[in-house]
Amino acid sequence: MNQALFFRKCYNHVEHQKNRTFLPEYGQTLTYEIIETINLSLKEYKVFINNFLKENKYIETYKNDLVMNQNDKVNCLLFTEDNNEGYLVYSSGYKYARYVAYWTNDKKND
């Protein structure tokens, strides 16, 4: 079962990191499923992680699928540049990264 600590309405990756480090009690641990991986160029990835609240064309495309299902599992997009780390996005029907969780590929050492 995949679980991650999601934070709501973080402006960027710096705020998200501070929340993970100093305020984890304000996050929500949710069970998730990745429905699509969005591989970005380094330039695109930097733009994305520096403004989670900006409307995003990928999130807009999948916004109706990025919901919680009947088993309390959230459907997410994974935004990554290298498939080793990235951010899970559960938009809850919005066009921006409303809920964000940091993700690492635990299987990279297999």
N, C-alpha and C positions, 0 to 999 in steps of 0.2 A: 504494500500500500504506500503510495507516494504522498508525502505530506510536506508542506512548506509554510513558512511564516510570512503572511501577506500583510502589507501596510496599505492603508487607504490614502489616496491623494497626496503621495509624495511628489514633490516638484521634480527632483532629479536623483541620480544615484548617490550623491553625497548625502542628501537628507535621508535617503533610504538606509545607507550604511550607518549613519548616526542613530537612527531608530533601532536598527538591528543590534547595535552595540550597547546603547544606553537606555533604550526604552522598549525592550522586547515585549513587555506586558501590554503595550498598546497595539501590538499586532494580533493577527488572527491566524491560528494554525488551521489550515484547511487541507483536506484531501483533494488531490488534483489529478487531472488527466491532460496530457498535452495532445491537442487535436491537430496542431500544425506547427512546424518549426519554420521560423522566418530567419533565413541566413542573410545577414546584411554585410555590406562592405565595411571596412573599418570606419570610413568617413560617415556612412549612414548610421552605424551603431553608436558612434559618439554623439551624433545629433539626437538619436532616440534617448540615450541614457541621460542626456543633459536637459531633457524636457519631456517628462512622462505625461504631463497634462496637455500637451499639444495633440490635437486631433491627428489620427494616424490612418493612412489609407489601408493598411493591413488589418488593423483593428476594425475599421469601418466595414470591411468586407466580411469579417467573421462575427461582428457584434451580436448578431442574433443567436449564434452558437455558443458564445462565451457566457454561459449561465450555469447555475447550480442545478444538477439533475435530481431526480427523485431519491437518490442514495446519498444526498448531501456531498456530492463530489462536484468540484468546479471544473469546467472545461477551460483550458488555457491555451494561449499562444506562447511559444518559446521564442524570444528574440535573442539571437546569438551572432557572434562574428566568427567564432572558432570552434563551436560545438563542445568546448570544454567548460564554458561558463556562460551565463546570460541571465535574462530576467523572464520570469513567468508573468503573463498578463491575464488577469481575469477582469474584463471590462464591465461585467454586469449589465450589458446592453448599451453601454456608452461607446463613443468613438475614440476614446483616449484610454490610457492605462490607469484605470480607476483603482485597481488593486494590483500591487506588484510584489513579487517575491524573488529573491536572489536564488539562482539555480547553479549547481555544479554537476558535471557529469561524473558521477561516482564510479562509473564503469571504465573510465579512461585508463586505469591501471590493470585491467583484466588482460 
